[in-house]
Amino acid sequence: MSNFTSIPFTPLTERVAVELPELLAGLEQLKLLIGEHDFDKYINSLISLRRSGDLLLLITGKTMYYSIIESKFIPMLKESFNVTKVRVVSQG
């Protein structure tokens, strides 16, 4: 028997609603700007989303998603969360 337990992935919006509800309005605005499909694929699958002052930090588990977020969504992220800096980090 294994000592490891598998925990199913929880979408970002569900985690933010519990842990950081102040970010929900930004997520909703971002969803309207980029569309539901891209939001679910690239944003709702993030490992983490944090805001510190004027910086928004996103952590993704896929390098390909890092590239797509960097190339397509930075202006919309800045607008949605009213920040001037966005940093995307890939753990994949």
C-alpha positions as CSV (number, residue, x, y, z in Angstrom):
1,M,0.0,0.0,0.0
2,S,1.3,3.4,-0.9
3,N,1.9,6.2,1.6
4,F,0.9,8.8,-1.0
5,T,-2.5,10.3,-1.4
6,S,-3.8,11.8,-4.6
7,I,-5.8,15.0,-4.3
8,P,-7.9,16.1,-7.2
9,F,-7.0,19.5,-8.7
10,T,-9.3,22.3,-7.7
11,P,-9.9,25.1,-10.3
12,L,-8.3,28.4,-9.5
13,T,-11.6,30.3,-9.2
14,E,-12.8,27.8,-6.5
15,R,-9.5,28.2,-4.5
16,V,-9.5,32.0,-4.8
17,A,-13.2,32.2,-3.7
18,V,-12.1,30.6,-0.4
19,E,-8.5,31.9,0.1
20,L,-8.4,35.3,-1.7
21,P,-12.0,36.5,-2.4
22,E,-10.7,40.0,-3.1
23,L,-9.3,38.7,-6.4
24,L,-12.6,37.3,-7.7
25,A,-13.7,40.5,-9.4
26,G,-10.4,40.6,-11.4
27,L,-10.9,37.0,-12.4
28,E,-14.4,37.7,-13.6
29,Q,-13.3,40.7,-15.6
30,L,-10.5,38.7,-17.1
31,K,-12.9,36.0,-18.1
32,L,-15.0,38.5,-20.0
33,L,-11.9,39.9,-21.8
34,I,-10.3,36.7,-22.9
35,G,-13.3,34.5,-23.3
36,E,-14.4,31.4,-21.3
37,H,-12.5,28.8,-23.3
38,D,-9.1,30.6,-22.9
39,F,-9.9,31.5,-19.3
40,D,-10.7,27.9,-18.3
41,K,-7.6,26.5,-20.2
42,Y,-4.9,28.9,-19.2
43,I,-6.1,30.8,-16.1
44,N,-8.3,28.4,-14.2
45,S,-5.6,25.8,-14.4
46,L,-3.0,28.0,-12.7
47,I,-1.3,26.6,-9.6
48,S,-1.3,30.0,-7.9
49,L,-2.4,33.6,-8.4
50,R,-1.2,36.3,-6.0
51,R,-1.3,40.1,-5.9
52,S,1.2,42.2,-3.9
53,G,0.7,45.9,-4.4
54,D,1.2,46.6,-8.1
55,L,2.5,43.2,-9.0
56,L,0.4,40.2,-10.0
57,L,2.2,36.8,-9.8
58,L,0.9,33.7,-11.7
59,I,2.4,30.2,-11.3
60,T,1.6,27.7,-14.0
61,G,2.5,24.1,-14.2
62,K,3.0,24.0,-17.9
63,T,5.8,25.8,-19.8
64,M,3.6,26.1,-22.9
65,Y,0.9,27.9,-20.9
66,Y,3.6,30.3,-19.6
67,S,4.4,31.2,-23.2
68,I,0.8,31.7,-24.2
69,I,0.0,33.8,-21.1
70,E,3.0,36.0,-21.6
71,S,2.3,36.5,-25.3
72,K,-1.5,37.0,-25.3
73,F,-2.9,38.0,-21.9
74,I,-0.5,40.4,-20.1
75,P,-2.4,43.6,-21.1
76,M,-5.8,42.0,-20.1
77,L,-4.3,40.8,-16.8
78,K,-3.0,44.3,-16.0
79,E,-6.4,45.8,-16.8
80,S,-8.4,43.3,-14.9
81,F,-6.4,43.5,-11.7
82,N,-5.4,47.1,-12.0
83,V,-1.6,46.4,-11.8
84,T,1.4,47.6,-13.8
85,K,3.5,44.5,-13.4
86,V,2.7,40.9,-14.1
87,R,5.1,38.0,-13.5
88,V,4.4,34.5,-14.9
89,V,6.4,31.6,-13.5
90,S,6.3,28.0,-14.8
91,Q,6.9,25.1,-12.6
92,G,6.8,22.7,-15.5
